[in-house]
């Protein structure tokens, strides 16, 4: 986890480049002219449109169909000023929204769909003349469209345009990283000083809308990003009258206001109502009581899975500081919920695997496979209740040319890898990322095991982190799931353990960890990565987040995790207890039966508003019981960062063995019978207690 850093210092570190890197910049010289000359000429022409709407009309009549980027940019401003009278105060409405959208469309190209449904990287965005300010103007139009939509009360459309603007920023970064590879955690200066004003406004709008939606973690995240952006602008912020200096002071003031909050905030959670079903929905967490006491003890980093109505739990640890570490194996019937049943543990464990924690298990064809980072897996047969070992081999290639990819030195049969993510799809196990001796911050190695052939192969990435904009960067504990059709796997977020490297003097070290803000899909047939758009009201970037794909709902559900960017009064990071669902919008049409070219229904993120919740935690497990479609939460932990240093380390970590059921207001979400008004008064609020009479919250 992150070191203890004062929140005012946090933003100096969060996007800190490696020591070997020069602070990168996208500013370049274009067409043998300096940036200043090109920008000055463009700005002069734009100012003429502001003075005379008639000039705008004349320019559009002559140049509306031009494909020249500079001419398109001028056409965009001509559209913006066409119906605007110089000096008139801006009043947002439907006409304003249409004007901003038309201007953005003209700048990119009238034949381009905006905003886009799929794929984050976009050729027209990357090819803009960023140095001349074209992308900055596009940001301004997108930000204006969001303002106009908000004034009309359409927060979903506003969020759509704001997220599109963030996508544009990612494309600007990718345009640079394609030529000058750097890691995602490295700050990159915007290509033109003009771009900082609209982008910081985008973060401010996102924070404001998130406040109205009750997404408190997103409020803190966008505030932090706004502050980090302004501090990295390279502008002189000593003049208190400058726009960016005033914005920075406002941002710092906003940070101070939210430092004492938790996410969700127990004092406000009952006041938030569903205002737009496209952005959030109601839900309820119900603690499950096991009829017989005993069984699984509190733990974290255990291997958890569901098979034929039973929840299975193997291994783990009680305390990440001092242990103890477990080798026990348990299961419970999710329909009876009567007792935990002890199962036989494996008699023989591969060498160097005494610590059966922080690994993964996957089910295939009547057996569960335990992967511990070595070429030898443990296999549990459900029918016979017997454990066996499965020896596999690795098909080396030019990137990883050794008998086993995680080996410390060439020739070693196996070595340690942990904190990876793992999933089984159609008889193949996929493993991404993790921590090894090769890279303390994490790796981007993506492996596939053909269970029948018992052979591993590398799909992408390597042991030693190499920057890339076209595939996921190194990380630990990302969220990983597959789609209903079993044709794609999806990878989201995860953290870079820069503090672990920092404490050991290793490369890429930093006093604060980094949480990725991305979503990727891996096409199993075409074997390629695609960076996807993040739509709607998503969880803010984080690590160690619980995730499950619920096939019954055709939806992805997430819970908790931790954010290294999200300061409290005591620490530079926060634990979360918020819930989100990634599902199809009801307004999207169903594809026609037997349609050879069905229209794919894009999914969007919604926050699940619950009036109570399990205690804030990371490394929890979300699981689905396929026989009932019910979603459960099990285990997890949090560090007692509120305790002063020097306390007994055995008390510094609290782990859990509790079981919760999520009811969610979606078709098939088992929400029938939930009384929201009753839960406002009685639902359990993590570690807090609520007064039944007045509703006050405290310890």
C-alpha positions, -999 to +999 in steps of 0.1 A: +000+000+000+010+036-002+033+053+022+019+080+044+022+113+025+006+146+033-023+151+008-008+184-004+023+165-016+003+136-031-002+153-065+035+159-069+040+121-069+009+105-084+019+111-121+057+113-114+079+099-142+108+076-136+141+092-127+155+081-161+129+100-180+129+136-190+096+154-185+079+146-218+061+172-239+040+170-270+049+205-282+066+204-316+073+226-346+049+223-375+055+231-412+087+250-405+068+275-384+069+279-347+040+269-325+035+306-315+033+317-352+008+291-362-013+296-331-012+334-335-024+332-371-052+308-363-063+328-332-065+360-353-088+343-378-110+330-350-112+364-334-126+378-366-155+353-365-163+365-329-166+400-342-188+393-372-213+365-375-217+375-412-180+367-417-186+332-402-215+326-426-194+336-456-165+314-446-188+284-440-205+289-474-171+287-491-153+261-470-178+238-452-168+207-472-130+211-469-109+183-457-079+205-447-074+203-409-068+240-405-098+249-426-119+224-406-108+241-374-118+275-387-151+261-399-157+247-364-153+282-349-174+298-376-202+274-367-198+283-330-199+320-337-224+319-366-255+327-344-236+343-315-238+380-311-205+395-299-207+404-262-238+384-255-236+364-222-236+327-228-269+310-218-269+273-222-298+256-239-307+232-267-294+256-293-261+259-275-257+222-272-264+218-309-239+245-317-211+230-296-217+195-310-218+209-346-185+227-340-168+196-326-182+176-355-169+201-381-134+201-365-130+163-366-149+157-399-186+157-407-184+121-417-172+110-383-197+098-356-195+118-324-195+108-296-183+074-305-196+040-291-165+018-292-127+018-292-108+045-273-080+051-298-093+070-328-073+080-359-089+115-364-081+124-328-045+112-330-039+130-363-050+164-351-023+191-351-020+191-313+008+216-313-013+243-331-040+239-305-066+220-326-072+194-300-074+221-273-102+237-293-119+204-296-117+200-258-134+234-255-163+224-277-168+191-259-166+208-225-192+234-237-215+206-249-213+190-215-221+224-198-251+228-221-264+193-215-261+198-177-281+230-178-308+210-197-307+185-168-293+157-190-264+145-169-260+113-189-253+133-221-230+156-201-210+127-188-208+112-223-192+144-237-169+147-207-158+111-210-152+118-247-130+146-238-110+124-215-107+099-244-093+127-265-067+133-238-058+096-240-054+099-277-031+129-273-010+108-249-010+079-273+001+101-302+032+109-281+037+074-267+036+059-301+068+078-310+083+082-275+072+052-253+066+060-217+045+043-190+010+054-182+021+067-148+044+093-165+030+128-168+029+142-203+025+180-208-003+189-230+007+200-266-006+236-262-009+258-231-045+266-241-055+230-235-051+232-197-081+255-192-108+233-209-093+201-195-093+213-159-129+224-165-137+189-176-124+175-143-143+201-124-176+192-142-170+155-137-165+161-100-196+182-097-218+157-116-204+128-095-214+148-064-250+149-075-249+111-083-234+102-049-202+088-064-180+102-037-148+083-047-151+098-082-154+133-067-121+128-049-104+113-080-114+140-103-104+167-078-070+150-075-066+148-113-075+184-117-049+195-091-023+172-107-030+186-141-027+222-130+005+216-111+021+199-142+010+226-166+044+243-167+027+276-164+037+304-139+012+299-111+027+325-088+004+352-103-028+349-082-048+367-109-041+342-136-069+318-146-049+286-139-036+299-106-071+307-094-082+273-106-054+256-086-064+274-054-100+264-059-089+228-065-068+227-034-096+241-013-120+215-027-095+187-017-095+200+019-133+197+020-134+160+011-104+147+030-125+135+059-149+115+038-152+078+033-165+062+001-194+058+003-199+085+029-221+071+057-235+105+065-250+111+030-256+077+016-293+077+026-300+111+010-289+101-025-317+091-048-318+076-083-322+106-106-311+090-139-315+052-144-288+054-171-262+065-145-272+046-113-297+022-099-309+009-065-294-020-047-292-037-013-265-056+006-278-083+029-255-100+054-258-138+052-259-156+085-245-191+086-267-213+109-238-233+124-208-215+139-172-223+130-155-231+097-136-206+077-117-180+097-111-144+086-085-142+058-074-124+027-058-135-006-075-169-006-085-187-038-123-187-042-147-202-068-182-216-072-192-250-085-226-266-086-241-244-059-211-246-035-187-218-026-152-231-022-124-214-003-087-225-003-057-211+016-050-174+022-036-155+052-050-137+082-026-108+083-004-096+054+023-084+080+028-115+102+005-142+090-005-169+098-009-185+064-035-212+057-036-244+037-071-254+046-099-261+021-136-254+028-170-252+010-205-241+019-239-248+002-251-214-010-288-225-009-288-242+025-262-218+041-261-242+071-224-248+078-189-247+064-177-282+054-140-290+057-124-307+026-091-326+022-061-304+015-034-315-009-008-337+007+020-327-014+027-291-024+054-281-049+085-268-034+087-232-024+049-231-022+044-233+016+026-199+014-006-208-004-018-172-006-024-147-033-028-173-061-058-184-081-082-213-090-103-219-120-128-247-128-129-268-159-145-302-168-152-315-133-120-302-117-105-271-101-070-260-110-048-241-085-021-220-102+007-208-079+030-191-104+048-224-112+047-249-140+031-274-117-005-269-109-027-286-083-059-303-095-089-310-073-114-336-086-149-329-074-162-364-079-134-382-060-124-353-037-088-361-046-059-338-053-033-345-080-005-325-095-005-314-131+029-308-148+028-283-177+054-270-201+060-235-215+064-228-252+092-203-252+095-176-279+118-147-288+105-125-260+105-151-232+131-176-241+134-198-211+118-230-197+095-212-174+086-174-178+087-165-141+122-180-134+147-159-115+175-171-137+177-192-168+173-228-162+153-226-129+122-248-133+099-223-115+098-192-094+074-169-076+045-149-092+016-136-072-011-108-073-020-119-109-055-122-123-068-154-138-098-168-157-108-199-175-125-197-209-134-227-230-107-250-216-080-225-215-066-206-185-056-170-190-032-152-165-023-115-167+001-094-147+013-099-111+044-093-092+077-112-097+114-107-088+118-093-123+096-063-116+083-052-082+058-028-096+041-055-117+044-071-151+023-071-183+029-107-192-003-124-206-002-162-207-025-189-219-026-225-207-043-251-229-055-275-202-059-305-225-024-301-240-009-289-207+011-263-226+015-226-218+022-199-244+028-161-242+001-140-258+016-105-251+038-086-227+071-096-210+087-100-176+105-067-177+081-038-181+083-021-216+061+009-222+033+004-248+002+023-258-013-006-277-016-031-249-021-030-211+008-016-191+023-036-161+000-040-131-011-062-102-046-074-093-066-061-124-102-070-128-106-098-153-138-113-169-151-128-201-182-119-221-213-140-225-202-154-259-168-164-245-151-147-274-134-119-254-118-113-221-118-079-205-092-064-182-098-032-162-078-011-137-053-027-113-025-009-095+012-004-100+031-011-067+056+018-070+060+020-032+072-016-031+099-008-056+107+025-039+113+008-005+137-016-022+155+010-044+143-006-075+133+009-109+100+027-112+098+034-075+078+062-061+063+071-026+028+066-040+012+038-059-006+043-093-040+030-103-047+025-139-077+041-155-082+018-185-104-009-199-091-034-224-106-063-244-086-093-257-101-109-288-096-146-283-099-155-320-079-126-335-055-125-305-052-087-302-058-061-276-083-032-280-085-003-255-122+003-249-142+034-240-154+037-204-190+050-205-215+062-180-208+065-142-179+041-136-159+032-105-130+055-102-096+040-109-084+016-082-066-016-074-076-048-056-112-044-067-136-074-065-153-083-098-177-109-112-195-114-145-231-124-137-243-145-166-279-144-153-279-106-155-254-104-184-237-077-163-203-071-146-205-062-109-176-046-089-171-038-053-145-020-032-108-019-037-084+009-028-074+042-044-038+054-040-049+089-052-077+094-027-064+111+005-079+111+039-069+131+069-047+102+081-034+087+048-027+092+012-051+064+001-086+052+008-105+019+009-138+017-008-171+000-002-190+012-033-208-010-058-211-007-096-227-026-125-216-027-161-247-034-181-266-027-213-287+005-215-324-003-216-328+022-244-305+001-267-325-021-291-322-059-289-306-074-320-331-091-343-332-129-342-309-146-368-297-112-379-264-119-398-251-085-388-265-077-354-260-043-339-239-048-308-254-032-277-228-011-259-226-014-222-224+014-197-214+018-160-239+025-133-234+030-096-255+008-074-269+029-046-272+009-014-283+023+020-260-001+038-228-019+028-201-043+039-171-027+056-146-008+034-122-034+020-098-045-008-091-080-022-126-092-016-142-118-038-174-114-058-189-146-070-221-157-088-241-188-081-251-199-117-279-221-103-297-191-088-281-160-104-274-146-070-243-125-064-223-128-032-193-110-016-168-129+006-137-120+026-113-091+020-093-068+043-083-033+051-052-018+069-059+002+100-042+033+086-059+053+113-036+038+140-004+057+147+029+040+138+045+018+164+014-002+172+014-040+173+016-051+136-008-080+144-035-053+148-026-033+117-046-055+093-082-067+097-094-095+074-129-109+070-147-142+065-182-126+062-207-134+034-230-109+018-257-111-008-263-083-033-298-075-045-299-051-074-328-033-092-324-050-126-345-077-142-335-109-124-316-090-097-336-105-068-346-069-057-382-079-049-391-073-013-364-048-006-378-018+014-356+012+007-371+034+033-367+007+060-330+002+049-324+039+053-330+035+090-317-001+097-292-012+071-257-020+083-231+007+073-198-011+074-180-002+107-205+026+115-237+025+136-268+045+128-293+058+153-327+042+146-345+073+158-327+102+142-305+086+116-272+100+129-241+080+121-211+073+143-190+046+160 
